[in-house]
Amino acid sequence: MDIRIGYGWDSHAFKPGVPLRIGGLSIDHPEGLAGHSDGDVLLHAITDALLGAVSAGDIGSFFPPGDPRWKDADSAIFLDLAKEEIVNAGYRIVNLDTTLVLNAPKIGPISGEMRERVAELLGIMPANVGIKAKTPEGLDANHVAQAHAVVLLERIEEPGEIDTMSAVMQSQRELEDVVRDLVSQVHGVPVKAPFDTDDIT
């Protein structure tokens, strides 16, 4: 099985007067995350994990922070592009695991809702999305939110590959028929197949 693993990381400082969005959810909190876009640290990390898994660069390669088009943009846009990149590369998402590192707000009470939202954005089942949260104990990063993301991809089986295998099997049967005919002509007696495939159960 052809698989790829991608890892992404991002961080944003908290800033007063900015709406807080994490994992595609709007969260009630006195401060949001500073950033050129909506500052969704989790979606940014996931985007980088997806892009990295297929060697397509990083989020800044496609959405430079100085580009006014992405000012206050919904980070789901970035995620959509990363999904297109992995499909174009011939892969699909198997599962995703993430860890948020922040002092507040508490993610535990909303982790289920966040899992469902991230799964919806990625087009996979919530059971294939992991979301964990840790406090930045000992990191001196109480006013920062960080996100780590690891994604597993597998190659999409092309329908053409199945058709090709069927064609090979049919060609093999035809070749066996030709060989039996040649042998029967040389020896003057019909040659039967070693077994009848219709008898196999």
C-alpha positions in Angstrom: 0.0 0.0 0.0 1.3 3.4 -1.0 1.0 5.8 1.9 2.3 9.3 2.9 2.6 11.0 6.2 2.5 14.7 6.7 3.3 16.9 9.7 2.2 20.5 10.3 2.8 23.1 13.0 1.6 26.6 13.6 1.4 29.2 16.3 -0.4 32.5 16.9 -0.3 35.0 19.7 -3.5 36.0 21.4 -4.8 39.6 20.7 -7.6 41.6 22.2 -10.5 42.7 20.0 -10.1 39.8 17.6 -12.7 36.9 17.2 -11.3 33.6 18.2 -11.6 30.7 15.7 -10.0 27.3 16.2 -10.7 24.2 14.2 -13.3 26.1 12.1 -15.3 27.0 15.2 -16.1 30.5 16.6 -15.2 30.3 20.3 -16.4 32.8 23.0 -13.2 34.2 24.5 -12.0 37.7 25.4 -9.1 37.4 22.9 -8.6 35.9 19.5 -5.5 34.9 17.6 -3.6 37.5 15.7 -2.9 36.6 12.0 -3.3 37.9 8.5 -6.2 35.6 8.0 -8.7 34.5 10.7 -5.7 33.1 12.7 -7.2 29.6 12.9 -4.0 27.9 14.2 -5.4 24.4 14.0 -6.6 24.6 10.3 -3.2 26.2 9.4 -1.3 23.3 10.9 -3.6 20.7 9.2 -3.2 22.6 5.9 0.6 22.4 6.2 0.4 18.7 7.1 -1.6 17.9 4.0 0.6 20.0 1.7 3.8 18.5 3.2 2.5 14.9 2.8 2.5 15.4 -1.0 5.6 17.7 -1.1 3.5 20.6 -2.3 5.2 23.3 -0.2 3.5 25.1 2.7 0.6 27.4 3.4 2.7 30.5 2.8 3.6 29.3 -0.7 0.0 29.6 -1.8 -1.3 32.3 0.6 1.5 34.8 1.3 0.8 36.8 4.6 1.4 40.1 2.8 -1.3 39.4 0.1 -4.3 41.6 0.9 -6.6 39.0 -0.7 -6.2 36.8 2.3 -6.8 39.5 4.9 -9.2 38.1 7.5 -9.9 35.1 5.2 -11.6 32.0 6.4 -8.9 29.4 6.9 -11.2 26.7 5.4 -10.2 28.2 2.0 -6.6 27.2 2.7 -7.8 23.7 3.7 -9.8 23.3 0.5 -6.7 24.1 -1.6 -4.6 21.5 0.3 -7.4 18.9 -0.3 -7.2 19.6 -4.0 -3.4 19.2 -4.0 -3.6 15.7 -2.4 -6.3 14.6 -4.7 -4.3 15.8 -7.7 -1.4 13.9 -6.4 -3.6 10.7 -6.3 -4.1 10.4 -2.5 -6.9 10.5 0.0 -7.0 11.2 3.8 -7.0 8.1 6.0 -6.8 9.8 9.4 -5.7 12.9 11.2 -4.3 13.5 14.7 -3.8 16.9 16.2 -2.6 18.5 19.5 -3.4 22.1 20.6 -1.1 23.7 23.1 -2.7 26.7 24.9 -3.5 27.9 28.3 -7.1 29.0 27.6 -9.8 28.5 26.5 -10.3 24.9 27.6 -10.8 22.7 24.5 -12.1 19.6 26.3 -15.7 20.7 26.5 -15.8 21.5 22.8 -13.4 18.9 21.5 -16.3 16.7 20.2 -17.9 19.6 18.2 -14.4 20.6 16.9 -13.7 17.0 15.7 -17.0 17.0 13.8 -16.3 20.3 12.2 -12.8 19.4 11.2 -14.0 16.0 9.8 -16.7 17.9 7.9 -14.2 20.2 6.3 -11.9 17.3 5.4 -14.7 15.1 4.1 -13.8 12.2 6.5 -15.5 10.6 9.5 -15.1 12.1 12.9 -13.8 8.8 14.1 -10.8 9.5 11.9 -10.0 12.8 13.5 -8.1 13.2 16.8 -8.1 16.4 18.7 -6.2 16.8 22.0 -5.3 19.8 24.0 -2.4 20.4 26.4 -1.4 23.4 28.5 2.0 25.0 27.8 3.4 24.1 31.2 7.1 25.1 31.4 7.1 26.6 27.9 6.7 30.2 28.9 4.0 30.5 26.2 0.9 31.3 28.2 -0.3 34.0 25.7 0.2 31.8 22.6 -1.7 29.0 20.9 0.2 26.3 19.1 -1.1 23.4 17.0 0.5 20.2 15.8 -1.0 18.0 13.1 -0.1 14.6 11.7 -2.0 13.2 8.7 -1.9 9.8 7.0 -2.7 9.5 3.3 -3.1 6.5 1.0 -3.0 6.4 -2.7 -6.4 6.3 -4.5 -6.9 3.0 -6.4 -7.5 4.0 -10.0 -10.4 2.3 -11.7 -8.1 1.8 -14.7 -5.8 -0.4 -12.6 -8.6 -2.8 -11.9 -9.6 -2.9 -15.5 -5.9 -3.5 -16.5 -5.7 -6.5 -14.1 -9.0 -7.9 -15.6 -7.5 -7.6 -19.0 -4.3 -9.4 -18.0 -6.4 -12.3 -16.5 -8.4 -12.5 -19.7 -5.3 -12.5 -21.9 -3.9 -15.3 -19.7 -7.0 -17.4 -20.3 -6.8 -16.8 -24.0 -3.1 -17.7 -24.1 -3.9 -21.0 -22.2 -6.6 -21.8 -24.8 -4.1 -21.2 -27.7 -1.5 -23.4 -26.1 -4.0 -26.2 -25.5 -5.1 -26.0 -29.2 -1.4 -26.2 -30.4 -0.7 -29.2 -28.2 -3.8 -31.0 -29.3 -2.8 -30.4 -33.0 0.7 -31.7 -32.5 -0.3 -34.8 -30.5 -3.7 -35.4 -32.2 -5.5 -35.6 -28.9 -7.5 -32.9 -27.1 -5.8 -31.4 -24.0 -8.0 -30.6 -21.1 -7.4 -27.9 -18.6 -5.8 -29.3 -15.3 -9.0 -28.3 -13.5 -12.4 -26.7 -14.2 -12.5 -23.2 -12.8 -16.3 -23.4 -12.6 -15.9 -26.2 -9.9 -14.0 -23.8 -7.6 -16.1 -22.7 -4.6 
